[in-house]
Amino acid sequence: MSVRAALHPSAEKGQVLVPHFSATEKKSIANGQLGTYGLMRNGVTLKTECHVALSDSLHFPDKHEAKDQADTILLKVLMALLEQCLAESGEELSAENKAKIISTLYSFAGQMKMTATDLTPALIRTAIQIMYEQNQ
């Protein structure tokens, strides 16, 4: 058996190989003190010894589990629709006012359980109008 084969066991289909880390290394990774660059040197991983992970040691978060996670698709659509509405109307808003509108609409969409496909330019225009009325 070669040294490489001893250090890198072959994973069967469906198995996941994970490197061996000491308790200190795991804590440093979890605390953000040890990252990708700390684990790599000259493009070669420092940790070459691996073991097959047990299925109960792997955790893949369910998308419904992370309740505080931002919906990036919703945010991107909100920003694009806002820019589209502003371009069509010729209006200009400060970055602060754009952020207020996006934040307000994102919260509203969350409360109403809306997805990106539920958003309309009319909703964006209404938010802009309300913001102008509040500033007068």
PELINSUL-V559134 format. One record per residue. N is the residue number from 1. OMEGA is omega in whole degrees, 0 to 359 (none if undefined). BURIAL is b if it has 16 or more other ideal C-beta (glycine too) atoms within 10 Angstrom, else e. Layout:
n=N omega=OMEGA burial=BURIAL
n=N omega=OMEGA burial=BURIAL
This chain:
n=1 omega=180 burial=e
n=2 omega=178 burial=e
n=3 omega=179 burial=e
n=4 omega=180 burial=e
n=5 omega=179 burial=e
n=6 omega=181 burial=e
n=7 omega=183 burial=e
n=8 omega=180 burial=e
n=9 omega=180 burial=e
n=10 omega=179 burial=e
n=11 omega=174 burial=e
n=12 omega=179 burial=e
n=13 omega=179 burial=e
n=14 omega=179 burial=e
n=15 omega=180 burial=e
n=16 omega=176 burial=e
n=17 omega=177 burial=e
n=18 omega=179 burial=e
n=19 omega=175 burial=e
n=20 omega=176 burial=e
n=21 omega=176 burial=e
n=22 omega=179 burial=e
n=23 omega=179 burial=e
n=24 omega=179 burial=e
n=25 omega=178 burial=b
n=26 omega=180 burial=e
n=27 omega=179 burial=e
n=28 omega=177 burial=e
n=29 omega=182 burial=e
n=30 omega=180 burial=e
n=31 omega=179 burial=e
n=32 omega=181 burial=e
n=33 omega=180 burial=e
n=34 omega=183 burial=b
n=35 omega=184 burial=e
n=36 omega=183 burial=e
n=37 omega=177 burial=e
n=38 omega=180 burial=e
n=39 omega=183 burial=e
n=40 omega=174 burial=e
n=41 omega=181 burial=e
n=42 omega=177 burial=e
n=43 omega=181 burial=e
n=44 omega=179 burial=e
n=45 omega=178 burial=e
n=46 omega=181 burial=e
n=47 omega=181 burial=e
n=48 omega=180 burial=e
n=49 omega=183 burial=e
n=50 omega=173 burial=b
n=51 omega=178 burial=e
n=52 omega=181 burial=e
n=53 omega=174 burial=e
n=54 omega=185 burial=e
n=55 omega=181 burial=e
n=56 omega=177 burial=e
n=57 omega=179 burial=e
n=58 omega=180 burial=e
n=59 omega=176 burial=e
n=60 omega=186 burial=e
n=61 omega=175 burial=e
n=62 omega=182 burial=e
n=63 omega=179 burial=e
n=64 omega=183 burial=e
n=65 omega=183 burial=e
n=66 omega=185 burial=e
n=67 omega=182 burial=e
n=68 omega=182 burial=e
n=69 omega=180 burial=e
n=70 omega=175 burial=e
n=71 omega=185 burial=e
n=72 omega=179 burial=e
n=73 omega=178 burial=e
n=74 omega=179 burial=b
n=75 omega=180 burial=b
n=76 omega=179 burial=e
n=77 omega=177 burial=b
n=78 omega=181 burial=b
n=79 omega=180 burial=e
n=80 omega=179 burial=e
n=81 omega=177 burial=b
n=82 omega=179 burial=b
n=83 omega=179 burial=e
n=84 omega=180 burial=e
n=85 omega=179 burial=b
n=86 omega=179 burial=b
n=87 omega=181 burial=e
n=88 omega=183 burial=e
n=89 omega=183 burial=e
n=90 omega=179 burial=e
n=91 omega=176 burial=e
n=92 omega=177 burial=e
n=93 omega=175 burial=b
n=94 omega=178 burial=e
n=95 omega=179 burial=e
n=96 omega=180 burial=e
n=97 omega=176 burial=e
n=98 omega=180 burial=b
n=99 omega=178 burial=e
n=100 omega=181 burial=e
n=101 omega=181 burial=b
n=102 omega=180 burial=b
n=103 omega=180 burial=e
n=104 omega=181 burial=e
n=105 omega=177 burial=b
n=106 omega=178 burial=b
n=107 omega=180 burial=e
n=108 omega=180 burial=e
n=109 omega=178 burial=b
n=110 omega=180 burial=e
n=111 omega=182 burial=e
n=112 omega=181 burial=e
n=113 omega=180 burial=e
n=114 omega=173 burial=b
n=115 omega=181 burial=e
n=116 omega=181 burial=b
n=117 omega=178 burial=e
n=118 omega=184 burial=e
n=119 omega=180 burial=b
n=120 omega=175 burial=e
n=121 omega=179 burial=e
n=122 omega=178 burial=e
n=123 omega=180 burial=b
n=124 omega=180 burial=b
n=125 omega=178 burial=b
n=126 omega=179 burial=e
n=127 omega=178 burial=b
n=128 omega=180 burial=b
n=129 omega=179 burial=e
n=130 omega=180 burial=e
n=131 omega=178 burial=e
n=132 omega=180 burial=e
n=133 omega=180 burial=e
n=134 omega=182 burial=e
n=135 omega=181 burial=e
n=136 omega=none burial=e
